[in-house]
Amino acid sequence: MSIDLAKNSGYDGGKKISGIKRHMVVDINGLPQAIHINRANVSDREGALAMFSLSNQMLDSVQRVIVDGGYTGQDFSDQVKLILDASTTLAKRNELHTFKVLPQRWIIGRSWSWLDKCSRLWKNC
């Protein structure tokens, strides 16, 4: 038996992802506070801003948003300030490309690994 994919699934040529992308907001303990799923052809910034807009009542106590390099830019920071009234901090990777655990990036990475263990999430739409 084959499973038909959604007719409007997207494709991100930069990341070579077809189907969907998942965006997640976690607290300092790595517990999910908001999750948003959109087509893969939607940019990371647009998907994150959509998630913030849809979840702004649940995220009203957020004071700082820590993001990785895919979410940089003054326009993104301004939009986050407008939607959540929160500042944006960039968690940069090590410039020397040597392995170093960054606590801010480790929190979200651990949360994604918890979700990846759930077999129902292995398949994309």
TORMI-262267 format. One line per field, with one value per atom (N, C-alpha, C, O): residue number from 0; atom name; y, x negated, z negated. Coordinates in nm, 4 decimals, always signed. Example, Ala and Ser with C-alpha at 12.3 -4.5 7.8 and 13.67 -1.06 7.14 Angstrom:
// TORMI-262267
k: 0:0:0:0:1:1:1:1;
a: N:CA:C:O:N:CA:C:O;
y: -0.5690:-0.4500:-0.3300:-0.3319:-0.2250:-0.1060:+0.0030:+0.1138;
x: -1.3190:-1.2300:-1.3200:-1.4236:-1.2850:-1.3670:-1.2900:-1.3409;
z: -0.7800:-0.7800:-0.7800:-0.8465:-0.7080:-0.7140:-0.7870:-0.8039;
***
This chain:
// TORMI-262267
k: 0:0:0:0:1:1:1:1:2:2:2:2:3:3:3:3:4:4:4:4:5:5:5:5:6:6:6:6:7:7:7:7:8:8:8:8:9:9:9:9:10:10:10:10:11:11:11:11:12:12:12:12:13:13:13:13:14:14:14:14:15:15:15:15:16:16:16:16:17:17:17:17:18:18:18:18:19:19:19:19:20:20:20:20:21:21:21:21:22:22:22:22:23:23:23:23:24:24:24:24:25:25:25:25:26:26:26:26:27:27:27:27:28:28:28:28:29:29:29:29:30:30:30:30:31:31:31:31:32:32:32:32:33:33:33:33:34:34:34:34:35:35:35:35:36:36:36:36:37:37:37:37:38:38:38:38:39:39:39:39:40:40:40:40:41:41:41:41:42:42:42:42:43:43:43:43:44:44:44:44:45:45:45:45:46:46:46:46:47:47:47:47:48:48:48:48:49:49:49:49:50:50:50:50:51:51:51:51:52:52:52:52:53:53:53:53:54:54:54:54:55:55:55:55:56:56:56:56:57:57:57:57:58:58:58:58:59:59:59:59:60:60:60:60:61:61:61:61:62:62:62:62:63:63:63:63:64:64:64:64:65:65:65:65:66:66:66:66:67:67:67:67:68:68:68:68:69:69:69:69:70:70:70:70:71:71:71:71:72:72:72:72:73:73:73:73:74:74:74:74:75:75:75:75:76:76:76:76:77:77:77:77:78:78:78:78:79:79:79:79:80:80:80:80:81:81:81:81:82:82:82:82:83:83:83:83:84:84:84:84:85:85:85:85:86:86:86:86:87:87:87:87:88:88:88:88:89:89:89:89:90:90:90:90:91:91:91:91:92:92:92:92:93:93:93:93:94:94:94:94:95:95:95:95:96:96:96:96:97:97:97:97:98:98:98:98:99:99:99:99:100:100:100:100:101:101:101:101:102:102:102:102:103:103:103:103:104:104:104:104:105:105:105:105:106:106:106:106:107:107:107:107:108:108:108:108:109:109:109:109:110:110:110:110:111:111:111:111:112:112:112:112:113:113:113:113:114:114:114:114:115:115:115:115:116:116:116:116:117:117:117:117:118:118:118:118:119:119:119:119:120:120:120:120:121:121:121:121:122:122:122:122:123:123:123:123:124:124:124:124;
a: N:CA:C:O:N:CA:C:O:N:CA:C:O:N:CA:C:O:N:CA:C:O:N:CA:C:O:N:CA:C:O:N:CA:C:O:N:CA:C:O:N:CA:C:O:N:CA:C:O:N:CA:C:O:N:CA:C:O:N:CA:C:O:N:CA:C:O:N:CA:C:O:N:CA:C:O:N:CA:C:O:N:CA:C:O:N:CA:C:O:N:CA:C:O:N:CA:C:O:N:CA:C:O:N:CA:C:O:N:CA:C:O:N:CA:C:O:N:CA:C:O:N:CA:C:O:N:CA:C:O:N:CA:C:O:N:CA:C:O:N:CA:C:O:N:CA:C:O:N:CA:C:O:N:CA:C:O:N:CA:C:O:N:CA:C:O:N:CA:C:O:N:CA:C:O:N:CA:C:O:N:CA:C:O:N:CA:C:O:N:CA:C:O:N:CA:C:O:N:CA:C:O:N:CA:C:O:N:CA:C:O:N:CA:C:O:N:CA:C:O:N:CA:C:O:N:CA:C:O:N:CA:C:O:N:CA:C:O:N:CA:C:O:N:CA:C:O:N:CA:C:O:N:CA:C:O:N:CA:C:O:N:CA:C:O:N:CA:C:O:N:CA:C:O:N:CA:C:O:N:CA:C:O:N:CA:C:O:N:CA:C:O:N:CA:C:O:N:CA:C:O:N:CA:C:O:N:CA:C:O:N:CA:C:O:N:CA:C:O:N:CA:C:O:N:CA:C:O:N:CA:C:O:N:CA:C:O:N:CA:C:O:N:CA:C:O:N:CA:C:O:N:CA:C:O:N:CA:C:O:N:CA:C:O:N:CA:C:O:N:CA:C:O:N:CA:C:O:N:CA:C:O:N:CA:C:O:N:CA:C:O:N:CA:C:O:N:CA:C:O:N:CA:C:O:N:CA:C:O:N:CA:C:O:N:CA:C:O:N:CA:C:O:N:CA:C:O:N:CA:C:O:N:CA:C:O:N:CA:C:O:N:CA:C:O:N:CA:C:O:N:CA:C:O:N:CA:C:O:N:CA:C:O:N:CA:C:O:N:CA:C:O:N:CA:C:O:N:CA:C:O:N:CA:C:O:N:CA:C:O:N:CA:C:O:N:CA:C:O:N:CA:C:O:N:CA:C:O:N:CA:C:O:N:CA:C:O:N:CA:C:O:N:CA:C:O:N:CA:C:O:N:CA:C:O:N:CA:C:O:N:CA:C:O:N:CA:C:O:N:CA:C:O:N:CA:C:O:N:CA:C:O;
y: -0.1173:+0.0000:+0.1236:+0.1324:+0.2163:+0.3398:+0.4531:+0.4517:+0.5489:+0.6646:+0.7831:+0.8158:+0.8474:+0.9659:+1.0859:+1.1059:+1.1645:+1.2861:+1.3991:+1.3936:+1.4986:+1.6155:+1.6829:+1.6865:+1.7353:+1.7974:+1.9277:+1.9669:+1.9938:+2.1228:+2.1144:+2.2118:+1.9997:+1.9907:+2.0719:+2.0810:+2.1299:+2.2186:+2.1536:+2.0403:+2.2272:+2.1807:+2.2975:+2.4044:+2.2771:+2.3770:+2.3342:+2.2378:+2.4057:+2.3700:+2.3893:+2.3172:+2.4847:+2.5103:+2.3982:+2.3568:+2.3490:+2.2411:+2.1040:+2.0016:+2.1026:+1.9788:+1.8985:+1.7782:+1.9687:+1.9088:+1.9182:+2.0253:+1.8067:+1.8117:+1.7734:+1.6906:+1.8341:+1.8037:+1.9178:+2.0198:+1.9011:+1.9984:+2.0397:+1.9732:+2.1511:+2.1947:+2.2131:+2.2525:+2.1844:+2.2023:+2.3138:+2.3224:+2.3988:+2.5055:+2.4853:+2.4455:+2.5127:+2.4890:+2.5965:+2.6399:+2.6381:+2.7265:+2.6416:+2.5746:+2.6443:+2.5695:+2.6664:+2.7743:+2.6254:+2.7068:+2.6693:+2.5915:+2.7227:+2.7014:+2.5556:+2.5132:+2.4782:+2.3361:+2.2474:+2.1256:+2.3060:+2.2291:+2.1777:+2.0972:+2.2222:+2.1779:+2.2621:+2.3849:+2.1975:+2.2723:+2.3676:+2.3313:+2.4893:+2.5908:+2.6211:+2.6582:+2.6054:+2.6263:+2.5461:+2.5392:+2.4857:+2.4093:+2.4539:+2.4715:+2.4720:+2.5142:+2.4302:+2.4088:+2.3829:+2.3027:+2.3755:+2.4185:+2.3891:+2.4491:+2.3775:+2.2892:+2.4168:+2.3545:+2.3877:+2.4894:+2.3025:+2.3191:+2.4408:+2.4920:+2.4883:+2.6027:+2.7364:+2.8405:+2.7358:+2.8570:+2.8747:+2.7790:+2.9953:+3.0173:+2.9987:+3.0068:+2.9738:+2.9552:+3.0788:+3.0675:+3.1959:+3.3198:+3.3381:+3.3727:+3.3150:+3.3301:+3.2291:+3.2624:+3.1056:+3.0037:+3.0380:+3.0186:+3.0892:+3.1269:+3.2443:+3.2451:+3.3431:+3.4581:+3.4171:+3.4699:+3.3229:+3.2724:+3.2014:+3.2167:+3.1235:+3.0542:+3.1551:+3.1388:+3.2584:+3.3602:+3.4315:+3.4583:+3.4618:+3.5314:+3.4456:+3.4948:+3.3169:+3.2276:+3.1931:+3.1602:+3.2005:+3.1575:+3.2723:+3.2481:+3.3963:+3.5088:+3.5176:+3.5716:+3.4672:+3.4702:+3.3715:+3.3983:+3.2567:+3.1584:+3.2002:+3.1546:+3.2865:+3.3282:+3.4708:+3.5375:+3.5179:+3.6571:+3.6873:+3.8039:+3.5866:+3.6113:+3.5983:+3.6127:+3.5715:+3.5573:+3.6937:+3.7920:+3.6978:+3.8222:+3.8190:+3.9228:+3.6974:+3.6850:+3.5618:+3.4558:+3.5748:+3.4643:+3.4376:+3.5266:+3.3152:+3.2771:+3.2006:+3.1008:+3.2464:+3.1872:+3.1483:+3.1942:+3.0622:+3.0282:+3.1148:+3.2066:+3.0855:+3.1694:+3.1802:+3.2757:+3.0857:+3.0908:+3.1981:+3.2270:+3.2571:+3.3553:+3.4940:+3.5752:+3.5223:+3.6512:+3.7603:+3.7330:+3.8807:+3.9952:+4.0915:+4.0514:+4.2187:+4.3222:+4.3167:+4.3420:+4.2838:+4.2763:+4.1673:+4.1872:+4.0516:+3.9438:+3.9885:+3.9659:+4.0511:+4.0996:+4.2019:+4.2007:+4.2905:+4.3911:+4.3264:+4.3679:+4.2251:+4.1560:+4.0816:+4.0824:+4.0168:+3.9476:+4.0485:+4.0220:+4.1637:+4.2691:+4.3170:+4.3427:+4.3289:+4.3745:+4.2699:+4.3048:+4.1419:+4.0360:+3.9967:+3.9893:+3.9713:+3.9179:+4.0195:+3.9929:+4.1349:+4.2333:+4.1702:+4.1869:+4.0963:+4.0265:+4.0607:+4.0932:+4.0531:+4.0764:+3.9465:+3.8375:+3.9591:+3.8437:+3.8341:+3.9327:+3.7144:+3.6887:+3.5780:+3.4763:+3.5969:+3.4987:+3.4053:+3.4506:+3.2744:+3.1734:+3.1254:+3.0344:+3.1876:+3.1577:+3.0315:+2.9962:+2.9646:+2.8500:+2.8983:+3.0162:+2.8053:+2.8361:+2.8703:+2.7960:+2.9796:+3.0234:+2.9315:+2.9280:+2.8577:+2.7714:+2.6348:+2.5511:+2.6100:+2.4835:+2.3646:+2.2549:+2.3854:+2.2751:+2.2464:+2.3351:+2.1231:+2.0860:+2.1510:+2.1392:+2.2194:+2.2803:+2.2851:+2.3341:+2.2350:+2.2356:+2.3766:+2.4337:+2.4317:+2.5621:+2.5395:+2.4829:+2.5817:+2.5519:+2.5963:+2.5255:+2.7131:+2.7620:+2.6724:+2.6440:+2.6276:+2.5422:+2.4004:+2.3294:+2.3579:+2.2233:+2.2025:+2.0921:+2.3044:+2.2924:+2.2531:+2.1588:+2.3228:+2.2915:+2.1612:+2.0857:+2.1342:+2.0078:+1.8877:+1.7870:+1.8974:+1.7892:+1.7715:+1.6588:+1.8811:+1.8727:+1.8053:+1.7226:+1.8408:+1.7747:+1.6266:+1.5450:+1.5898:+1.4475:+1.3709:+1.2553:+1.4320:+1.3672:+1.3394:+1.2303:+1.4386:+1.4209:+1.3223:+1.2497:+1.3186:+1.2251:+1.0803:+0.9915:+1.0554:+0.9187:+0.8700:+0.7499:+0.9606:+0.9244:+0.8788:+0.9595:+0.7515:+0.6946:+0.7574:+0.7555:+0.8118:+0.8731:+1.0014:+1.0461:+1.0604:+1.1821:+1.1537:+1.2475:+1.0278:+0.9953:+1.0259:+1.0544:+1.0206:+1.0411:+1.1863:+1.2459:+1.2424:+1.3770:+1.3687:+1.2665:+1.4744:+1.4792:+1.5010:+1.5081;
x: -0.0849:+0.0000:-0.0895:-0.1840:-0.0604:-0.1377:-0.0567:+0.0664:-0.1274:-0.0643:-0.0810:-0.1925:+0.0295:+0.0238:-0.0209:+0.0232:-0.1086:-0.1548:-0.0557:+0.0263:-0.0643:+0.0217:-0.0074:-0.1220:+0.0949:+0.0786:-0.0005:-0.0628:+0.0008:-0.0675:-0.1933:-0.2296:-0.2601:-0.3853:-0.4918:-0.4909:-0.5823:-0.6822:-0.8184:-0.8382:-0.9132:-1.0508:-1.1437:-1.1288:-1.2401:-1.3418:-1.4699:-1.5342:-1.5073:-1.6254:-1.7552:-1.8520:-1.7592:-1.8806:-1.9126:-2.0279:-1.8106:-1.8303:-1.7999:-1.8209:-1.7496:-1.7124:-1.6110:-1.6264:-1.5072:-1.4004:-1.2719:-1.2365:-1.2028:-1.0705:-0.9681:-0.9946:-0.8516:-0.7464:-0.7238:-0.6654:-0.7702:-0.7403:-0.8660:-0.9694:-0.8540:-0.9544:-0.8834:-0.7669:-0.9545:-0.8996:-0.9756:-1.0980:-0.9020:-0.9605:-0.9127:-0.7985:-1.0003:-0.9637:-1.0240:-1.1375:-0.9457:-0.9924:-0.9994:-0.9026:-1.1148:-1.1303:-1.1692:-1.2227:-1.1411:-1.1842:-1.3276:-1.3911:-1.3778:-1.5172:-1.5461:-1.6616:-1.4404:-1.4564:-1.4396:-1.4544:-1.4091:-1.3908:-1.2497:-1.2261:-1.1557:-1.0171:-0.9465:-0.9541:-0.8779:-0.8129:-0.7059:-0.6233:-0.7088:-0.6092:-0.5198:-0.4036:-0.5735:-0.4966:-0.5626:-0.6852:-0.4807:-0.5292:-0.4492:-0.3276:-0.5178:-0.4521:-0.5072:-0.6281:-0.4191:-0.4580:-0.4098:-0.2947:-0.4995:-0.4596:-0.5286:-0.6118:-0.4930:-0.5534:-0.7017:-0.7454:-0.7781:-0.9231:-0.9662:-1.0761:-0.8827:-0.9242:-0.9080:-0.9423:-0.8567:-0.8487:-0.9828:-1.0361:-1.0374:-1.1686:-1.1615:-1.0545:-1.2769:-1.2834:-1.2329:-1.1594:-1.2722:-1.2301:-1.0790:-1.0156:-1.0210:-0.8758:-0.8013:-0.6991:-0.8517:-0.7876:-0.7935:-0.6962:-0.9078:-0.9216:-0.8309:-0.7672:-0.8247:-0.7378:-0.5907:-0.5121:-0.5533:-0.4155:-0.3866:-0.2786:-0.4833:-0.4663:-0.4509:-0.3641:-0.5340:-0.5238:-0.3885:-0.3279:-0.3417:-0.2135:-0.0974:-0.0072:-0.1000:+0.0090:+0.0059:+0.1092:-0.1123:-0.1281:-0.1595:-0.2035:-0.1383:-0.1848:-0.1151:-0.1736:+0.0066:+0.0715:+0.0061:-0.0034:-0.0392:-0.1069:-0.2500:-0.3089:-0.3054:-0.4447:-0.4555:-0.5566:-0.3538:-0.3537:-0.4576:-0.4918:-0.5088:-0.6096:-0.7529:-0.8479:-0.7696:-0.9033:-0.9712:-0.9134:-1.0949:-1.1712:-1.2856:-1.3277:-1.3363:-1.4499:-1.4314:-1.3936:-1.4579:-1.4511:-1.5929:-1.6574:-1.6419:-1.7756:-1.7597:-1.6877:-1.8260:-1.8122:-1.9490:-2.0520:-1.9488:-2.0751:-2.0927:-2.0143:-2.1945:-2.2305:-2.1259:-2.1291:-2.0327:-1.9293:-1.8250:-1.7451:-1.8245:-1.7226:-1.7817:-1.7228:-1.8952:-1.9605:-1.8923:-1.8098:-1.9278:-1.8773:-1.8009:-1.7288:-1.8178:-1.7514:-1.6004:-1.5256:-1.5547:-1.4106:-1.3466:-1.2383:-1.4136:-1.3609:-1.3553:-1.2550:-1.4609:-1.4637:-1.3540:-1.2901:-1.3325:-1.2272:-1.0892:-1.0039:-1.0675:-0.9382:-0.9145:-0.8032:-1.0193:-1.0065:-0.9739:-0.8901:-1.0396:-1.0124:-0.8677:-0.8029:-0.8177:-0.6807:-0.5782:-0.4779:-0.6029:-0.5057:-0.5097:-0.4056:-0.6302:-0.6436:-0.6921:-0.6881:-0.7378:-0.8017:-0.9207:-0.9386:-1.0020:-1.1189:-1.2419:-1.2314:-1.3577:-1.4827:-1.5291:-1.4893:-1.6128:-1.6651:-1.8148:-1.8872:-1.8612:-2.0029:-2.0472:-1.9790:-2.1608:-2.2135:-2.3099:-2.4072:-2.2833:-2.3738:-2.4634:-2.4275:-2.5804:-2.6704:-2.7503:-2.7824:-2.7814:-2.8709:-3.0141:-3.0445:-3.1004:-3.2416:-3.2990:-3.2777:-3.3698:-3.4266:-3.5380:-3.5657:-3.6020:-3.7134:-3.6669:-3.7498:-3.5363:-3.4770:-3.5296:-3.5434:-3.5584:-3.5931:-3.4721:-3.3906:-3.4604:-3.3431:-3.3480:-3.4461:-3.2405:-3.2260:-3.0768:-2.9978:-3.0392:-2.8991:-2.8604:-2.9201:-2.7607:-2.7077:-2.5777:-2.4839:-2.5693:-2.4514:-2.3200:-2.2197:-2.3194:-2.1950:-2.1483:-2.0290:-2.2405:-2.2038:-2.1753:-2.0979:-2.2351:-2.2164:-2.0738:-2.0206:-2.0117:-1.8757:-1.7784:-1.7012:-1.7807:-1.6874:-1.7264:-1.6392:-1.8559:-1.8995:-1.8516:-1.8113:-1.8557:-1.8064:-1.6560:-1.6067:-1.5835:-1.4385:-1.4034:-1.3124:-1.4761:-1.4505:-1.4842:-1.4140:-1.5895:-1.6241:-1.5181:-1.4903:-1.4584:-1.3476:-1.2325:-1.1756:-1.1986:-1.0878:-1.1218:-1.0341:-1.2475:-1.2872:-1.2740:-1.2610:-1.2772:-1.2604:-1.1167:-1.0910:-1.0240:-0.8834:-0.8647:-0.8772:-0.8354:-0.8339:-0.7280:-0.7440:-0.6224:-0.5190:-0.5690:-0.5096:-0.6748:-0.7280:-0.8352:-0.8881:-0.8684:-0.9727:-0.9311:-1.0161:-0.8041:-0.7544:-0.7136:-0.6521:-0.7475:-0.7033:-0.5812:-0.5577:-0.5040:-0.3844:-0.4249:-0.3389;
z: +0.0000:+0.0000:+0.0000:-0.0785:+0.0858:+0.0904:+0.0289:+0.0296:-0.0229:-0.0858:+0.0071:+0.0476:+0.0408:+0.1257:+0.0435:-0.0696:+0.1026:+0.0366:+0.0603:+0.1519:-0.0212:-0.0047:+0.1285:+0.1733:+0.1905:+0.3219:+0.3147:+0.4134:+0.2025:+0.1922:+0.1066:+0.0407:+0.1066:+0.0308:+0.1033:+0.2260:+0.0282:+0.0854:+0.0955:+0.0516:+0.1545:+0.1674:+0.1408:+0.2001:+0.0511:+0.0207:+0.0901:+0.0485:+0.1962:+0.2731:+0.1970:+0.2212:+0.1059:+0.0288:-0.0681:-0.0803:-0.1373:-0.2343:-0.1757:-0.2407:-0.0507:+0.0172:-0.0646:-0.0856:-0.1099:-0.1892:-0.1084:-0.0590:-0.0953:-0.0340:-0.1393:-0.2265:-0.1303:-0.2264:-0.3222:-0.2857:-0.4461:-0.5510:-0.6267:-0.6206:-0.6982:-0.7954:-0.9281:-0.9330:-1.0345:-1.1686:-1.2396:-1.2305:-1.3100:-1.3906:-1.5335:-1.5563:-1.6298:-1.7691:-1.8590:-1.8393:-1.9576:-2.0646:-2.1900:-2.2259:-2.2571:-2.3822:-2.4930:-2.4676:-2.6163:-2.7297:-2.7661:-2.6949:-2.8735:-2.9132:-2.9480:-2.9470:-2.9790:-3.0092:-2.8865:-2.8962:-2.7718:-2.6499:-2.6294:-2.5394:-2.7105:-2.6967:-2.5902:-2.5938:-2.4956:-2.3869:-2.4386:-2.5224:-2.3875:-2.4203:-2.3007:-2.3177:-2.1792:-2.0567:-1.9455:-1.9370:-1.8605:-1.7455:-1.6243:-1.6321:-1.5125:-1.3886:-1.2746:-1.2653:-1.1883:-1.0725:-0.9483:-0.9411:-0.8495:-0.7231:-0.6081:-0.6290:-0.4865:-0.3690:-0.3634:-0.4174:-0.2985:-0.2950:-0.2143:-0.2355:-0.1224:-0.0419:-0.1142:-0.0582:-0.2366:-0.3188:-0.3897:-0.4458:-0.3877:-0.4494:-0.6008:-0.6611:-0.6600:-0.8052:-0.8790:-0.9771:-0.8320:-0.8979:-0.8908:-0.9905:-0.7727:-0.7574:-0.8438:-0.9039:-0.8505:-0.9335:-1.0810:-1.1539:-1.1253:-1.2664:-1.3002:-1.4055:-1.2122:-1.2381:-1.2394:-1.3181:-1.1523:-1.1536:-1.2853:-1.3422:-1.3335:-1.4611:-1.5751:-1.6608:-1.5766:-1.6807:-1.6748:-1.7786:-1.5550:-1.5405:-1.5891:-1.6569:-1.5541:-1.5935:-1.7420:-1.8003:-1.8037:-1.9430:-2.0375:-2.1499:-1.9956:-2.0776:-2.2131:-2.3070:-2.2271:-2.3587:-2.4548:-2.5746:-2.4023:-2.4881:-2.5189:-2.6168:-2.4355:-2.4509:-2.5051:-2.4829:-2.5749:-2.6198:-2.7269:-2.7468:-2.7961:-2.8994:-2.8467:-2.9236:-2.7185:-2.6595:-2.6552:-2.6089:-2.7042:-2.7032:-2.6031:-2.5522:-2.5750:-2.4839:-2.3979:-2.4480:-2.2683:-2.1736:-2.1252:-2.0698:-2.1458:-2.1006:-1.9700:-1.9649:-1.8649:-1.7322:-1.6778:-1.7271:-1.5744:-1.5095:-1.3848:-1.3607:-1.3069:-1.1934:-1.0847:-1.0071:-1.0759:-0.9736:-0.9967:-0.9076:-1.1139:-1.1498:-1.1716:-1.2429:-1.1126:-1.1333:-1.0518:-0.9647:-1.0812:-1.0062:-1.0942:-1.1856:-1.0655:-1.1442:-1.1259:-1.2203:-1.0049:-0.9806:-1.0665:-1.1216:-1.0780:-1.1622:-1.3080:-1.3758:-1.3563:-1.4948:-1.5204:-1.6256:-1.4232:-1.4383:-1.4439:-1.5223:-1.3609:-1.3604:-1.4917:-1.5442:-1.5453:-1.6741:-1.7836:-1.8697:-1.7806:-1.8790:-1.8686:-1.9701:-1.7462:-1.7243:-1.7700:-1.8323:-1.7394:-1.7697:-1.9169:-1.9821:-1.9696:-2.1057:-2.2078:-2.3279:-2.1622:-2.2491:-2.3217:-2.4423:-2.2434:-2.2980:-2.2150:-2.0967:-2.2778:-2.2061:-2.1407:-2.1819:-2.0391:-1.9660:-1.9898:-1.9757:-2.0260:-2.0484:-1.9548:-1.9418:-1.8897:-1.7962:-1.8679:-1.9281:-1.8619:-1.9182:-1.8050:-1.7303:-1.7931:-1.6818:-1.7070:-1.8205:-1.5963:-1.6027:-1.6198:-1.6016:-1.6547:-1.6688:-1.5312:-1.4354:-1.5208:-1.3937:-1.3444:-1.2245:-1.4335:-1.3947:-1.3471:-1.3113:-1.3458:-1.3019:-1.3812:-1.3271:-1.5061:-1.5951:-1.6818:-1.7072:-1.7269:-1.8048:-1.9419:-2.0154:-1.9741:-2.1049:-2.1360:-2.0554:-2.2508:-2.2899:-2.3323:-2.4236:-2.2656:-2.3030:-2.3786:-2.3225:-2.5033:-2.5844:-2.5208:-2.5304:-2.4558:-2.3975:-2.2834:-2.2724:-2.1982:-2.0854:-2.1319:-2.0677:-2.2407:-2.2919:-2.3407:-2.3288:-2.3946:-2.4478:-2.3373:-2.3543:-2.2259:-2.1178:-2.0488:-2.0057:-2.0380:-1.9784:-2.0571:-1.9989:-2.1880:-2.2733:-2.2560:-2.2533:-2.2445:-2.2263:-2.0943:-2.0887:-1.9872:-1.8586:-1.8662:-1.8065:-1.9376:-1.9473:-2.0251:-1.9929:-2.1263:-2.1976:-2.1015:-2.1019:-2.0192:-1.9255:-1.8144:-1.7674:-1.7720:-1.6667:-1.7100:-1.6258:-1.8392:-1.8878:-1.8736:-1.8819:-1.8526:-1.8345:-1.6897:-1.5975:-1.6692:-1.5343:-1.4445:-1.3224:-1.4990:-1.4151:-1.3483:-1.2501:-1.3984:-1.3389:-1.2341:-1.1744:-1.2104:-1.1136:-0.9715:-0.8872:-0.9435:-0.8075:-0.7892:-0.8777:-0.6756:-0.6415:-0.5529:-0.4885:-0.5491:-0.4638:-0.3198:-0.2320;
***
